[in-house]
């Protein structure tokens, strides 16, 4: 069952502004003086700006921009933080959860958590609007062009933009939202001494009903852990520090410290054992520890690299490593270590990734199509040539023409006995 709670009334959104909206606002204030009213269209400018703060009209109690940038949030907050008369900012929409999305959520909440006048926003939207159907003998969630003949007008998968699927199965985006909005903040005070701090971001409750655990992982495998040594029971908004006795660590592994909080006893919608929040830090030991230990033996200096220009290649030899760059393409085409070739094809510059649903929504694959094959179609303008020859590394540089000559790419290879 849902448990609705009416916080405030809305006049809608994306519908312009005028006398009808003014009168609707005034009627709501008379009919229900206990609640505020918001309207996305209550601005003097005809369109929203991603970065500039608009001039807000009288018929909204909330500044509710649509898809602003984090920089815009910061600008509004710096103008009005601490004011007793300016409107709070609550984004009516700021994340479009279609496909692979909500990746920029943390940047928004870094700003929201820093200013009291910034009070969050609404993700579009909660659930995919797909209908149970079958295709080719398989159960599917049907949408858009799945109904009617092939020329039936539709918005394709535009209604499949929720944090959960139609049957409420969580999408990967929901895990990102849960992490960013978790009710605890963590920070490393001094990881070399195992000191961390936890902030209670609840509004009304302490941390008394949470159990905290820690674990140290070596290359992803837990090697030691337990309950935090100090009871965390801070009040809302309060930071509390705790020290963890970290185990001895070898320089042969990469280590991480993981701290988690779980519900202690059933409480309302939360069940005992439910994960509430977590944070992870890399511990500064791992493979570089031998370089910082006082008792570590001094290594022999690496061999000086030697560059040779052959008829079709520049070959750089640095001890057991041999790197080959092609004169015709400027690309790194070979990398041998102790005689073993590590590359099967040249290293081609890449400016492309698979487009997301939101990319298609604003026609980015079409507008940026020239970058898809820019690396493969690159042509040498100058080089490759040695631009720096040192006792430890050699640097090669090549200038490439890309995007049919409309752009230039400079590639620099720095080669030493440790790699490229």
C-alpha positions in Angstrom: 0.0 0.0 0.0 1.1 3.5 -0.7 1.0 6.1 2.1 0.6 9.5 0.4 1.5 12.7 2.3 0.6 16.0 0.6 3.4 18.3 1.2 2.4 21.1 -1.2 0.2 21.8 -4.2 1.5 22.2 -7.7 0.1 24.1 -10.7 1.9 21.6 -13.0 4.8 22.3 -15.2 5.8 23.1 -18.8 2.6 25.1 -19.4 3.7 28.8 -19.5 2.3 31.4 -17.1 -0.4 34.0 -17.1 -3.7 35.2 -15.5 -5.1 31.7 -15.2 -2.1 30.5 -13.3 -2.1 33.6 -11.0 -5.7 33.0 -10.1 -5.2 29.2 -9.6 -2.3 30.1 -7.2 -4.5 32.6 -5.3 -7.4 30.1 -5.1 -5.1 27.4 -3.6 -3.8 29.8 -1.0 -7.3 30.7 0.1 -8.6 27.1 -0.1 -5.7 25.6 1.8 -3.6 28.2 3.7 -1.7 25.4 5.5 0.4 24.3 2.4 2.7 26.0 0.0 2.2 26.1 -3.8 4.8 25.5 -6.4 4.8 26.2 -10.1 7.7 25.5 -12.5 6.5 28.1 -15.0 6.5 31.0 -12.6 9.4 32.9 -14.1 9.7 36.0 -16.3 12.1 34.5 -18.8 10.5 32.3 -21.5 12.9 29.4 -21.0 14.9 27.9 -18.2 18.7 28.3 -18.3 21.0 25.5 -17.2 23.4 27.9 -15.4 21.8 31.4 -14.9 19.3 32.2 -12.1 15.9 33.3 -13.5 13.6 36.1 -12.3 10.8 34.3 -10.4 7.2 35.4 -10.7 4.8 35.8 -7.7 2.8 32.6 -8.1 5.2 30.1 -6.6 6.4 29.6 -3.0 9.4 27.6 -4.2 12.1 28.2 -6.7 11.7 25.0 -8.7 14.0 25.0 -11.8 14.0 22.1 -14.2 17.3 20.4 -15.0 19.7 23.1 -13.7 23.4 22.5 -13.4 25.1 22.0 -10.0 26.8 25.4 -10.7 23.4 27.1 -10.9 22.4 25.6 -7.5 25.6 27.0 -6.0 25.0 30.4 -7.6 21.5 30.6 -6.2 22.6 29.5 -2.8 25.5 32.0 -2.6 23.0 34.8 -3.5 20.3 33.9 -0.9 21.7 31.6 1.8 20.7 32.9 5.2 17.8 35.0 3.8 14.5 35.0 5.7 12.4 35.9 2.7 13.9 34.2 -0.4 12.3 31.0 -1.7 13.9 27.6 -1.1 15.2 25.8 -4.2 13.6 22.4 -4.9 14.3 21.1 -8.4 11.0 19.9 -9.9 13.1 17.6 -12.2 16.9 17.2 -12.2 17.7 13.6 -13.1 16.3 11.7 -16.1 16.6 8.1 -15.1 16.3 6.6 -18.6 18.8 3.9 -19.5 22.3 4.3 -18.1 21.8 7.5 -16.2 21.9 9.5 -12.9 25.7 9.3 -13.0 26.1 13.0 -12.0 23.9 12.8 -8.9 26.8 13.2 -6.4 27.7 16.6 -7.8 24.2 17.9 -7.1 24.2 16.6 -3.6 27.6 18.0 -2.8 26.0 21.4 -3.3 22.6 20.6 -1.7 24.4 19.3 1.5 26.4 22.5 1.7 23.5 25.1 1.8 20.3 25.2 3.8 18.4 27.0 1.0 19.0 24.1 -1.4 16.4 21.4 -0.4 16.7 18.6 -3.0 14.7 17.7 -6.0 12.7 15.1 -7.9 14.0 12.4 -10.2 12.1 11.7 -13.3 10.9 9.2 -12.6 10.2 6.3 -10.2 8.9 3.5 -12.3 9.2 2.3 -16.0 5.8 2.5 -17.7 6.0 -0.8 -19.5 3.1 -3.3 -19.9 3.5 -7.1 -19.5 3.4 -8.7 -22.9 5.1 -11.4 -25.0 7.3 -11.4 -28.1 8.8 -14.4 -29.8 7.6 -16.6 -27.0 9.3 -14.5 -24.3 7.9 -12.3 -21.5 8.7 -8.6 -22.1 7.8 -5.2 -20.9 6.2 -3.6 -23.9 6.4 0.1 -24.8 6.3 2.5 -27.7 6.5 0.8 -31.0 5.5 -2.6 -29.5 1.9 -1.6 -30.2 0.3 -1.4 -33.6 2.0 -1.7 -37.0 5.5 -0.5 -37.6 4.5 3.0 -38.7 2.4 3.6 -35.5 3.6 6.9 -34.0 5.3 6.5 -30.6 7.9 7.9 -28.3 9.8 4.6 -28.5 11.3 3.8 -25.0 10.8 7.3 -23.6 8.4 6.0 -21.0 11.0 3.5 -19.8 12.8 6.0 -17.6 12.3 4.9 -14.0 14.5 3.8 -11.1 12.6 0.5 -10.9 11.2 -1.7 -13.6 7.4 -2.1 -13.9 7.4 -5.0 -11.4 9.5 -2.9 -9.0 12.8 -4.7 -9.8 15.5 -2.1 -9.0 17.6 -0.8 -11.9 21.3 -0.1 -11.4 20.6 3.6 -11.2 18.6 3.0 -7.9 21.8 1.7 -6.3 23.5 5.0 -7.2 20.6 7.0 -5.8 20.7 5.0 -2.6 24.4 5.6 -2.1 24.3 9.3 -2.7 21.2 9.9 -0.6 22.4 7.7 2.3 21.6 9.2 5.7 25.2 9.1 6.9 28.3 11.0 5.7 31.8 9.6 6.1 35.3 11.2 5.9 38.8 9.9 6.4 40.5 11.8 9.3 43.9 9.9 9.2 43.8 6.5 7.5 47.4 5.8 8.4 46.1 5.6 12.0 42.7 4.1 11.2 40.8 7.3 12.1 37.5 8.1 10.4 34.5 10.3 11.2 30.8 9.7 10.7 28.1 12.4 10.4 24.4 11.8 11.3 22.5 13.2 8.3 19.1 12.2 9.7 16.8 15.1 10.6 15.1 13.8 13.7 16.8 10.6 15.0 20.1 9.6 16.4 22.3 6.6 15.2 21.3 4.5 18.2 19.5 1.9 16.1 22.5 1.3 13.7 25.2 -1.3 13.9 28.5 -0.3 12.4 31.1 -2.8 11.0 34.5 -2.5 9.3 36.5 -4.7 7.1 39.9 -4.5 5.4 40.1 -6.1 1.9 43.3 -7.2 0.2 42.8 -7.2 -3.6 39.1 -7.5 -2.9 39.3 -10.3 -0.3 38.4 -9.6 3.3 41.4 -10.3 5.6 40.1 -8.8 8.9 37.1 -6.9 10.2 34.6 -6.6 13.0 32.3 -4.1 14.8 33.5 -0.5 15.2 35.2 -0.2 18.6 33.2 2.8 19.6 29.4 3.1 19.8 28.1 5.7 17.4 25.0 7.4 18.7 25.4 11.0 17.6 22.5 13.5 17.2 21.4 14.9 13.8 24.1 16.9 12.1 26.8 15.9 14.5 30.2 14.3 13.4 31.6 11.5 15.6 35.2 10.2 15.3 36.3 6.6 15.8 39.7 4.8 15.5 40.0 1.3 13.9 42.9 -0.9 14.8 44.0 -1.8 11.2 46.0 -5.0 10.6 49.5 -5.2 9.4 49.6 -5.1 5.6 51.9 -6.5 3.0 53.3 -4.3 0.1 52.2 -7.1 -2.3 48.4 -6.2 -2.3 46.1 -3.3 -2.7 44.1 -2.6 0.4 40.7 -1.0 1.0 38.9 -0.1 4.2 35.1 -0.7 4.1 32.7 0.7 6.8 29.0 -0.3 6.7 25.9 0.6 8.8 23.0 -1.8 9.3 19.6 -1.5 11.1 19.9 -3.1 14.5 16.2 -3.8 15.2 13.0 -3.6 13.2 11.8 0.0 13.0 8.9 1.1 10.8 9.8 0.2 7.2 13.3 -0.8 8.1 14.1 -4.4 8.9 16.9 -5.6 11.2 20.1 -6.2 9.2 19.1 -3.9 6.4 22.0 -2.0 4.9 21.6 1.8 5.4 25.0 3.3 4.4 28.6 2.5 3.5 31.9 4.1 2.6 35.2 2.7 1.3 38.7 4.2 1.2 41.9 2.9 -0.4 44.7 2.5 2.1 48.0 3.9 1.2 50.1 0.7 1.2 49.7 -1.7 -1.7 52.3 -2.0 -4.4 54.0 1.3 -3.6 54.6 0.5 0.1 58.1 -0.7 -0.6 59.1 2.8 -1.8 58.0 4.4 1.4 59.2 1.9 4.0 62.3 3.1 5.9 63.7 -0.4 5.9 63.1 -1.1 2.2 66.3 -1.9 0.2 67.4 0.6 -2.4 66.7 -0.7 -5.9 69.3 -0.4 -8.7 68.7 2.6 -11.0 66.6 1.7 -14.0 68.5 1.5 -17.3 68.4 4.6 -19.5 66.0 4.3 -22.5 67.5 4.2 -26.0 65.5 5.5 -29.0 66.2 4.4 -32.5 64.5 5.6 -35.7 64.2 2.8 -38.3 62.8 3.0 -41.8 59.1 2.7 -40.6 59.2 2.8 -36.8 60.7 4.5 -33.8 61.8 1.8 -31.3 62.5 2.7 -27.7 64.3 0.1 -25.5 64.3 0.6 -21.7 65.8 -2.5 -20.1 63.4 -5.4 -20.5 60.7 -3.2 -22.2 60.6 -2.4 -25.9 58.1 0.1 -27.3 57.4 0.6 -31.0 55.7 3.6 -32.6 54.8 3.6 -36.3 56.1 6.5 -38.4 53.2 6.2 -40.8 50.4 6.4 -38.3 52.0 7.8 -35.1 50.4 5.0 -33.1 51.9 2.8 -30.5 52.0 -0.6 -32.3 54.1 -2.8 -30.0 55.0 -3.2 -26.4 57.3 -6.1 -25.5 58.3 -7.0 -21.9 61.1 -9.6 -21.6 60.4 -10.6 -25.2 56.6 -11.1 -24.7 54.4 -9.0 -26.9 51.6 -7.4 -24.9 49.7 -5.8 -27.7 47.7 -7.4 -30.5 46.7 -4.2 -32.3 47.9 -0.6 -32.3 46.7 1.8 -29.6 44.1 4.0 -31.5 42.9 7.2 -29.9 39.2 6.9 -29.0 36.7 9.7 -28.5 33.5 7.5 -28.5 31.5 5.4 -26.2 28.1 3.6 -26.6 25.4 6.3 -26.6 23.0 6.3 -23.7 19.2 6.7 -24.0 19.6 10.3 -22.9 22.2 10.9 -25.6 19.7 9.8 -28.2 17.1 12.1 -26.6 19.1 15.2 -27.5 20.5 13.8 -30.8 24.1 13.6 -29.6 25.0 10.6 -31.7 24.0 12.6 -34.8 25.6 15.9 -33.8 28.9 14.2 -32.6 29.1 11.6 -35.4 32.4 13.0 -36.6 34.1 11.8 -33.4 33.1 8.2 -33.8 35.9 7.3 -36.2 38.2 10.2 -35.5 40.9 8.1 -34.1 40.9 5.5 -36.8 40.9 8.2 -39.5 43.7 10.2 -38.0 46.5 11.3 -40.3 50.1 12.3 -39.2 50.9 16.0 -39.5 54.3 15.8 -37.8 56.4 13.2 -36.0 56.7 11.0 -34.2 59.9 12.4 -32.9 61.9 12.4 -29.6 61.2 15.6 -27.7 62.9 14.6 -24.4 65.7 12.2 -23.7 66.4 11.6 -20.0 68.2 9.1 -17.9 64.9 7.5 -16.7 62.5 8.1 -19.6 62.2 9.1 -23.2 59.3 11.2 -24.5 58.0 10.9 -28.1 55.4 13.3 -29.6 53.2 13.1 -32.7 50.7 15.6 -34.1 47.6 14.1 -35.8 44.9 15.6 -37.9 41.4 14.4 -37.0 37.8 15.0 -38.0 38.7 15.7 -41.6 41.3 18.3 -40.6 39.0 20.4 -38.4 40.9 19.4 -35.2 44.4 18.5 -34.2 45.5 15.9 -31.7 48.9 15.9 -29.9 49.9 12.4 -28.6 52.8 12.1 -26.2 54.4 8.8 -25.2 56.6 8.7 -22.2 58.6 5.4 -22.1 60.6 4.0 -19.2 61.5 0.6 -17.8 58.3 0.8 -15.8 56.1 1.2 -18.9 54.5 3.7 -21.3 
